[in-house]
Amino acid sequence: MLSKLLFRNRKKLSLYISFIGAILGINFLLLTTEVFQRLKNILEAEEVMGENTVMIHKIVSEQHLIGLGSTDFSEKEIKELQNKDFLTKVSPVKLNLFSASIGLHESMEGTIPYFRTDTYLNAVADEFIDTDRSQWHWDEKSEFVPVIMPKVYMTMLNHGFAQSYGMPKISEGIAKSILFKIEIDYQGKTYKFTGRLVGFSQSINAILVPESFMDFCNERYAIKEKINPSQLMVQFNEGSYGKFADLLKDKRMEIQKSQFDLAKIKSILNIVIYFIGIEALLIIILAINGIMLYSELVITRALYEIRTLLRIGYGINAILMRFILFFFLRFLLIVIFANALVYAEFAYLGPHLESIGMHMDYSISELSIIISVSILIGMVILNYIGTRITLVHTGKEKS
């Protein structure tokens, strides 16, 4: 009865327009959030070394061939990079200072064709390893040396070398069961270590061993002086792609093109999503402002009814709660409709997004639920404050 008295004969066109604006604004924000999260998951899955982590090296030019300049990173250059505010991590890629070869272990002879080759080894900080690290440990008491090989090696072996020479192809599971020997020649003696393949790297095209093994062998079996690293593992801040790209250009450094493109896409995506999110919030704010103006207009046009109610004993809070309940139910419907619209859009866009590798489960994420509830609470609080101020002012004017 009280609600009918307060809201009777009120033109609601402007209110409905504000409701539609609020629904579209919230829907826009939620849809952007959902798409951004799915795109981010896809990009992070491609970042096998970690978020915004790449391997850098200097560009080899004709000057280096005639001895002018160096492709190595000096301690001064590494320290300079570490002092860059947009670089969070800078770690050298260690190289073996000893003579090393890898061959089939004696216990495996006869099971697969024999092989042996001189090689070079690399070691990086454990945090940059892009495979399972549960077996990535070595000390002098270890039974075997864990080794990680580039994924591309398996591709070359199975679809190139093995096919050309009529050899059987090897799966990754079988490859991990093969033992091989790491031989180090030092001062006329050969030191042997048993190696076992524990994973394949998607991002580092070198044979990797643990840092502890590399440091141990470099200290005991080095046949050349310490050399500066020619490659660095680098991690840069989110949103600092431009600075990082300028650094690469200024210092004549480069990274793997796929890593460079991935970092660029992420930076552009962050900027676009940020801009869209701001636009969606502005739409929501304008819609809420329209609803609050409608609430004030209702109170203004119902001054006679409100003052009459106050004179006959109704309190400000009783009238206020009628307004709050009226708008709360509509705010709740706005949020529900906005979420339902997101679900409908997913159902429509799902097949198109899945065709570009975005899996759609048609569910609303926890973040979107938090955003929806936060917007609902925010609208109720703003409406409560605005309505209460207007009603209190009206109450003071009754006579």
N, C-alpha and C positions, 0 to 999 in steps of 0.2 A: 504493500500500500504506500509506504513512504517512498519507495523507489519510483513508483508511478507518478507520484506527486512531484517529485524533483525533476524527472526526465520527460515529463509529458510535453507533447507538442514541440519537441526540440528537433530542429533540422540536423540530420546526422550525416549529410553528404561529406562534409569536411572530415568528420571522424572516420568514416569508411575509407576515404582516400588516405588518411594517415595510417590506418590499419594495413591497407594494401602496401603502402610504402615500407612499413615496419616489417611485414612478411617478406617482401622482396629483399630488403636490406639484410635481414637475418639469414635468409636463404643464400644470398650472395656470399655472405661471410662464411657460413658453414660449408657451402660447396667449395669455396676457395680453400678452406682449411683441409677438407677431405682430399681434394685433388693434390694439394701441396704435400700432404703427408705421404700419399702413395708415390708421387714422383720422387720425393726425398728418399723413400725406402729403396726405390729402384736405383737411384744414383749412388746411394751408400753401398748397395750390394755390388756395384761396379767398382767402388773404391776399395779394392782388395787390401791395400796397405793401410787403410785407415782414412778418416775424414780429412780431406784437403792435404793429403800426404803424397809427395812425389819424389822421384829420384832425379837429381839434376847433374849435369856435366857441362863442361865448356865446349863450345863449338870448335872443331878442328879446322884450321884454315891453312893456307899455303905458308903463312909466316911460321907456323909451328914446325913445318917440314924442314925449314932451313935454320931452325934453332932459335928463332925470335919468339920469345914468349913461352909460356908453359900451359899445358892443359890440366896441370895439377892444381889443387887448392892448398895454398900456404896456410900456416897457422894464423897469420894476420888476416887473411881473407875469410877464414872460417869464423874467427872472432868477430869480424865486421858483420858477417851475416847473422851471427848469434845476437848481435846488438840491435838488429832491426826489430822495431816494435811490432810489426805484423807477422814476424816469423816466430812461432812458438817453440819449434824444435829444429835443431840443425845437428845432424850426426854423420860423421864420416863413414864411408863404406871401406872396411879394412880389406887389404889384399895380402896374399901370402908372400913372404920374403924368402921362402924356401922352395926347393925343386920338388914338385909333386906330380904323381901320376895316379891314375885310377884304373884298376883292372878287375877281372872276375876273380873272386876268392877261390882258393884251391878246393874247398869243400863243394863248390858248385860246378866244377868242371865236369863236362859230360851231360849236364842237364840243359844248358843253353850254350850257344857258340861262345868261344873264348874272345875276350876283348881286353885291350889295354891301351891307354892313351895318356900322354902328358897333358896336364891341365893346369888351370889357375883356379884358385878358390877365393871366395868372398865371404865376409861376415858382416852382418848388420846388427844393430841393437834388437833385442828380442821383441820389442813393441812393434817393429816394422815387419815381422814375419807374418805372412798372409795365409798360413795354413795352421793346422792343429799343432799346438806347442806342448802337448802333454809329454812327448818324448824328446823335446828339444832341450836336452841337458847333457853336459859332458864334464867329467873330471878324470883324473889319472886312474881311478878305479873302475871306470865305466867299461862295460863289456864291449860296446861298439860306439862308433862315432855316428851320430845322426846326421843325415845329409838331405838337403832339399835341392831338387833339380828343377829347371824351368819346365813348365808345362809344354812349351814348344818342342822340347827335346823328344818327348813321347810322340808328338805328332810327326816330327821328322823321321823318327825311327820306324813307326808303324806304317806311315803312308809315303815314305820315301826310301830309306835305306833297306828296310826289310822287304819291301815289295820288289825293289830292283834286284836284290841278291837272292830272292826266293826263300827268305827266312820267315819263320813263324812270327806272327804279331803278338805283342805282349800287352796285357791289360795292366792298369795301374795297380790292381791288387796283387798280381803276380810280380810286378816290378818291385813292390815293397817287401816281398819275401826273399828277394835275391840278396845274398851277401857279396860284397866286393872288398877289395883291399886298397887301402891308400898307402902308397909307398913314397917315402921321403929319403932322398939321397943326400948324405951329409958326411964330408970328410972320409970318403971311401967306404962308408957303411950305408946299408939300407935299413931304414926303420919302417916297420909295417904296422898298420892299424886296420882293424876290421870296421868296415863301414856298412851302414844300412840306410836305405832310402825310407824316409818317414813322411814325405809329402812333395807336392809339386807347386811351384810358385807361378802365379799368373802374371806377376808384375816385374820380377827381377830375373833377367836373362843371364844368370850365372849360377854355378854350383855353390851352394851355401853350406857352411859349417858353423857350429856355435862359436861365439866370440871367445869363449874359454879355451876351445881347442886351437883356434887361430892364434891367440896370445901365447899359449903354451909352446906351439911349434915355432912361432916367430922368435921367441926368446931362446929356444934351444938349437934350432936347426937353420937359422937365417944364413944365407950365403951372400946377401947384399945388404947395403946400408938401408936404414929406414927411409921410406919414400912417402911423399905426401899423397893423400888420396886424390883420385881423379873423379870420384863421384860422391855425392852427398845425399842423404835422406833429409828431406825438408818438409815441415808441416807449417802451413800458414793459417792465419785467422779467417774465420768465416766473413765473407763480404770484403776481403782485401785482395780480390783477384787482380784488380787494376794495378795496385802497387806491386804485386808479385810479377805481373807481366812486364811492367816497366823495368823491374830489377833484372829480369832475364835479358831484356833488350839491351840495357845499359852495360851489363857485365858480359855480354855475348855468351850467354848460357842457354841451354835448351833442356827440355824434358820430352818424354815420349809423347807423341802427338795425341794419342787417345787420352792420356792423363790431362794434357793441356786443355783439350776440348771439354772434358768432363768438368774440370774446375771452372771453365768459362760458362758452361751451361748452368752450373749450380749458382754462380754469382748472379747471372742474368735472372734466373728463376727467383732468387731471393728478393731482388729488386722489384720484379713484376708483382710477386705475391704481396710484398709489403705495400706497394701502391694500391693494388686492388683491395687489400684489407682496409686501408685508410678510407678509400672511397665507400666501401660497405658500411663502415662505422659512421661516416658522415650522413649517409642515407638513414641509418637507424636513429641518429641524433635528431635529424630534421623531423622524422616521423614522430618521435617521442615529444618533440617540441610542439608539433601540431596537436597531439593528443592532450597535452597539458593546456594549450590554449583553448581547446574545446571544453576542457573541464572548467577553466576559469569563466568561459562564456556561459556555460550552464549555470554556474553559481550566480553570475551577474544577472542573468535573465530570471533566475528564481529567487531574487532578493526578497520579494514579498513573502513567498512560501517559507523561505528559510527563517526570516525574522518572525513570522507567525509561529513557526515551530519552536523557536527559541523562547518566545513569550509564554507559550502554553506548557513549557517545562522540558522540552527536548534539549539535551546537552549537545555541545559542539562535537564531542567524540561519537555520539550516536549517529549524527548526520554524516560525519567524516567517514565512519565505517561503511555507510551505504555507498558513498562514492568509491571508496577503496575496493569494496567487494565488486561493484559494478565494473570497474576497470581491471581488477585482478583477473576476473573470469575471461575478459577479452584479451588481456595480455597472455594468459595461458593458452588461449586458442591461437593467438598469433604465433607463439613459439612452436606449438604442435603442428600447425599448418606449414610453417617454415621447414621443420624437420621432415614432414611427410613429403614436401615438395623436393627435398634433397633426395629422398629415397626414390621418388618417381623419376627424377633426373638421372640417377644412377642406373635405373632399369632401362632408360632410353639410351644413355651414353655408354653403358657397360660394354656391349659388343664392339663399339668403336674403340674404346679405351683398351680393351683386351687385345685388340688387333695390333696395338703398338706396345704390348708387353706390360700393361697395367692390369693386374688381377683385381677384379671387383668382387667383394663379398657382400655388397649391398647393405652393410651394417654401418651404423653411426659410431664413430670412434669416441673414446672417453673424453678426448679434448673437445670435441664438438658438443658433447653433453654438458661439459663444464661451462663452455661458452654460452650455451642455451640457458642454463640455469642462472648464470651470472647476469645475462641480459634481462631475464625475467625479474630477478631480484632488483636489478638496477632500475627498471621501469617502475616497479612497485614503489620503491623508495622515493624516486624523484616525484612520482605522482602524489605520494603521501605528503611529502614536504610542501609541494606547491599547493595542493588542495587545503592542507591544514592552515597554511599562511593566509590564504584567501578567506577561509571560513572564520578564522580568528579575527581577521580584520572586519569581516561582516558582522560578527557578533558584537564587536566593540561599538559598532555604529547603530545597533538597535536602540530603539527608544520607545 
